[in-house]
């Protein structure tokens, strides 16, 4: 599985995303059966491994979107 560093990610951030760890074909986690989130390269249609900094950035983006949606519904 390719490792995506912050430098690689910044060259084309739209290319990479996080998907739920239970999607078909997702690799299993080394420590548990499934991961909550798995990196995905949309251009090559393959799973990738993000460095910690990239992974945290993408997870935070997901949480911000979820918080915004909840805020929009509540107001």
C-alpha positions as CSV (number, residue, x, y, z in Angstrom):
1,X,0.0,0.0,0.0
2,X,1.4,3.4,-1.0
3,X,2.3,5.8,1.8
4,X,1.0,9.4,1.2
5,X,3.0,12.1,2.9
6,X,1.9,15.7,3.4
7,X,4.1,16.7,0.5
8,X,2.5,14.2,-1.8
9,X,-1.0,15.1,-0.6
10,X,-0.5,18.8,-1.1
11,X,0.4,18.3,-4.8
12,X,-3.2,17.1,-5.4
13,X,-5.4,17.1,-2.3
14,X,-8.6,16.4,-4.4
15,X,-7.1,13.1,-5.4
16,X,-7.2,11.5,-1.9
17,X,-10.0,10.9,0.5
18,X,-11.0,8.9,3.5
19,X,-13.6,6.1,3.2
20,X,-15.2,4.0,5.9
21,X,-13.1,1.1,6.9
22,X,-15.9,-1.4,6.3
23,X,-16.2,-0.8,2.5
24,X,-15.7,-3.7,0.3
25,X,-12.0,-4.3,-0.4
26,X,-10.7,-2.2,2.4
27,X,-7.6,-3.5,4.0
28,X,-7.9,-4.7,7.6
29,X,-6.1,-2.9,10.4
30,X,-3.1,-4.5,11.9
31,X,-4.5,-4.2,15.4
32,X,-8.3,-4.8,15.0
33,X,-10.4,-6.4,12.2
34,X,-11.5,-3.1,10.6
35,X,-10.4,0.5,10.6
36,X,-12.8,3.3,11.1
37,X,-11.3,5.2,8.2
38,X,-9.1,4.1,5.3
39,X,-7.2,6.3,2.8
40,X,-8.2,6.1,-0.8
41,X,-6.6,7.3,-4.1
42,X,-9.5,8.3,-6.3
43,X,-7.3,8.5,-9.4
44,X,-5.9,5.0,-9.2
45,X,-8.9,3.5,-7.3
46,X,-6.6,2.0,-4.7
47,X,-6.3,2.2,-0.9
48,X,-3.4,4.1,0.5
49,X,-1.8,4.8,3.8
50,X,-1.6,8.4,5.0
51,X,1.0,9.7,7.3
52,X,-0.3,10.7,10.7
53,X,-0.5,14.5,9.9
54,X,-2.5,13.9,6.7
55,X,-4.8,11.4,8.3
56,X,-5.5,13.8,11.2
57,X,-6.2,16.6,8.8
58,X,-8.7,14.6,6.8
59,X,-10.5,13.3,9.9
60,X,-10.8,16.8,11.2
61,X,-12.3,17.9,7.9
62,X,-14.9,15.1,8.2
63,X,-15.7,16.2,11.8
64,X,-16.1,19.8,10.8
65,X,-18.5,18.9,8.0
66,X,-20.6,16.8,10.4
67,X,-20.6,19.6,12.9
68,X,-21.7,22.1,10.2
69,X,-24.5,19.8,9.1
70,X,-25.8,19.4,12.6
71,X,-25.6,23.2,13.2
72,X,-27.5,23.9,10.0
73,X,-30.3,21.5,10.9
74,X,-30.6,22.8,14.4
75,X,-30.9,26.5,13.3
